[in-house]
Amino acid sequence: MFINFGFEEVNIENYKVELKIGNEIKIQKLTAPSDMAQMQFKQLLKNTMQSQEPVRISISQEEQVWNQYRKEWKVIENKIQFANKTYMENYPEEFKEDC
């Protein structure tokens, strides 16, 4: 008897996680199913919110899109980031919009 657990259907994705505490930046590559990456990022969010140190975290993923005008593939980066209140108070210049 063979049991199909559905592991062959799991879509593994590549992510880049960036953690900035003060002026120190740590970058980690993460290869995982999107659900697992999402859970890990949520845990990082919780830790960041509770930290008294200035912390900013981001997660990004590269995606290839077809440029119909140039008839070529282009790599774009999808990114989300979060900073705690202490970080935003200490590094306000990072959050100013260019007009």
C-alpha positions in Angstrom: 0.0 0.0 0.0 1.3 3.4 -1.0 0.3 6.6 0.8 0.6 9.9 -1.1 1.5 12.7 1.3 1.5 15.3 -1.5 5.1 16.3 -1.0 5.8 16.4 -4.7 3.2 19.2 -5.0 4.9 21.6 -2.5 6.3 24.6 -4.3 9.7 25.6 -2.9 10.5 29.3 -3.3 13.7 31.4 -2.7 13.6 34.5 -0.4 16.1 37.0 0.9 15.5 38.1 4.5 17.3 41.2 5.7 17.5 42.1 9.4 18.9 45.5 10.4 19.5 46.2 14.1 20.9 49.7 14.4 23.5 50.0 11.8 24.3 46.3 11.5 22.7 44.4 8.6 22.4 40.7 8.4 21.2 39.0 5.2 19.9 35.4 5.0 18.8 33.4 2.1 15.7 31.3 2.8 14.5 28.4 0.6 11.1 27.1 1.8 7.4 26.7 0.8 5.6 30.0 0.9 3.6 29.0 4.0 6.7 28.3 6.0 8.4 31.5 4.9 5.3 33.4 5.9 5.2 31.8 9.3 8.9 32.6 9.9 8.5 36.2 8.8 5.4 36.6 11.1 7.6 35.4 14.0 10.3 37.9 13.1 7.6 40.6 13.1 6.5 39.7 16.6 10.1 39.8 17.8 10.7 43.1 16.1 7.6 44.7 17.7 8.7 43.6 21.2 12.4 44.7 20.8 13.6 47.8 22.6 16.4 48.1 20.0 15.9 49.8 16.7 15.0 47.0 14.3 14.0 46.8 10.6 13.2 43.6 8.8 12.4 42.9 5.2 11.7 39.9 3.0 12.0 39.9 -0.7 11.7 37.6 -3.7 12.7 37.9 -7.3 10.2 37.2 -10.0 10.7 37.1 -13.8 8.1 39.0 -15.9 7.8 39.2 -19.6 8.4 42.6 -21.1 6.2 42.7 -24.2 7.7 45.9 -25.5 11.3 44.7 -25.5 10.4 41.0 -26.0 12.6 39.8 -23.1 12.3 38.6 -19.5 12.9 41.1 -16.8 13.7 40.3 -13.1 11.8 42.4 -10.6 12.0 42.3 -6.8 8.9 42.0 -4.6 9.7 43.3 -1.1 7.9 44.0 2.1 9.5 45.6 5.2 8.7 46.5 8.7 10.4 48.7 11.3 9.6 49.1 14.9 8.9 52.5 16.5 12.4 52.8 18.0 13.9 52.3 14.5 11.6 54.9 12.9 12.4 57.4 15.6 16.2 56.9 15.2 16.2 56.7 11.4 13.4 59.0 10.1 15.3 59.8 6.9 14.7 56.3 5.6 10.9 56.9 5.7 10.6 60.3 3.9 8.9 60.3 0.6 10.5 61.9 -2.4 8.1 64.4 -4.0 
